[in-house]
Amino acid sequence: MTEPTLLDLMKKLQDMNKTKEELAMDKADRLGKAFGEFAGALIVILGVVTLVWAILNFIFVIQVAWLKILGALLLFNLFKNIVVKPMLNK
């Protein structure tokens, strides 16, 4: 178990001085932020899935070679920027 940091201790001390209404408002604020992050991530995931589906359709339906290459390049760059770059930055 990790030791609490100074900020954690200060937050607990501030929470001791709050009323029940203020504590409920803080909890609602934290839950609202968490829900907002979840909703934003869901929207982004759905957008990326739709974009990948469109590019794959573009690659396999169109019968022009240079358009297939362009679609493959778009798909590669999408994968590289969304999946690989965050892994390398850690």
C-alpha positions as CSV (number, residue, x, y, z in Angstrom):
1,M,0.0,0.0,0.0
2,T,1.3,3.4,-0.9
3,E,1.6,6.2,1.6
4,P,-0.8,9.2,1.1
5,T,0.7,12.2,-0.4
6,L,0.5,15.7,1.0
7,L,-2.2,16.6,-1.5
8,D,-4.3,13.7,-0.4
9,L,-4.0,14.6,3.3
10,M,-4.9,18.3,2.5
11,K,-8.0,17.1,0.5
12,K,-9.1,14.9,3.4
13,L,-8.6,17.8,5.8
14,Q,-10.7,20.1,3.6
15,D,-13.4,17.4,3.2
16,M,-13.7,17.2,7.0
17,N,-14.8,20.8,7.1
18,K,-17.5,20.5,4.4
19,T,-21.2,20.0,4.9
20,K,-23.1,17.0,3.6
21,E,-24.4,19.1,0.7
22,E,-20.9,20.2,-0.3
23,L,-19.7,16.6,-0.1
24,A,-22.6,15.5,-2.3
25,M,-21.8,18.3,-4.8
26,D,-18.1,17.2,-5.0
27,K,-19.1,13.6,-5.5
28,A,-21.6,14.6,-8.2
29,D,-18.9,16.7,-9.9
30,R,-16.4,13.8,-9.9
31,L,-19.0,11.4,-11.3
32,G,-19.9,14.0,-13.9
33,K,-16.3,14.3,-15.0
34,A,-15.9,10.6,-15.1
35,F,-19.1,10.2,-17.2
36,G,-18.0,12.9,-19.6
37,E,-14.6,11.2,-20.1
38,F,-16.4,7.9,-20.8
39,A,-18.9,9.5,-23.2
40,G,-16.1,11.3,-25.0
41,A,-14.0,8.1,-25.3
42,L,-17.1,6.2,-26.6
43,I,-17.7,8.8,-29.3
44,V,-14.1,8.8,-30.4
45,I,-14.0,5.0,-30.6
46,L,-17.2,4.9,-32.7
47,G,-15.8,7.6,-34.9
48,V,-12.5,5.6,-35.4
49,V,-14.4,2.4,-36.1
50,T,-16.6,4.1,-38.7
51,L,-13.5,5.7,-40.3
52,V,-11.7,2.4,-40.5
53,W,-14.8,0.8,-42.0
54,A,-15.1,3.5,-44.6
55,I,-11.4,3.2,-45.6
56,L,-11.7,-0.6,-45.8
57,N,-14.7,-0.2,-48.1
58,F,-12.8,2.3,-50.1
59,I,-9.9,-0.1,-50.5
60,F,-12.0,-3.2,-51.4
61,V,-14.8,-1.7,-53.4
62,I,-13.0,0.8,-55.7
63,Q,-11.2,-0.9,-58.6
64,V,-8.7,1.8,-59.2
65,A,-5.2,0.9,-58.1
66,W,-3.9,4.3,-57.0
67,L,-7.1,4.8,-54.9
68,K,-6.5,1.5,-53.2
69,I,-3.0,2.6,-52.3
70,L,-4.3,5.9,-51.0
71,G,-6.8,4.1,-48.8
72,A,-4.1,1.8,-47.5
73,L,-1.9,4.8,-46.7
74,L,-4.8,6.5,-44.8
75,L,-5.4,3.3,-42.8
76,F,-1.7,2.9,-42.0
77,N,-1.4,6.5,-40.9
78,L,-4.5,6.2,-38.8
79,F,-3.2,3.0,-37.1
80,K,0.3,4.6,-36.6
81,N,-1.0,7.8,-35.0
82,I,-3.7,6.3,-32.8
83,V,-2.1,3.0,-31.6
84,V,1.6,3.2,-32.1
85,K,2.5,6.8,-31.1
86,P,0.9,6.6,-27.6
87,M,2.8,3.4,-26.9
88,L,6.1,5.0,-27.9
89,N,5.4,8.1,-25.7
90,K,5.2,6.1,-22.5
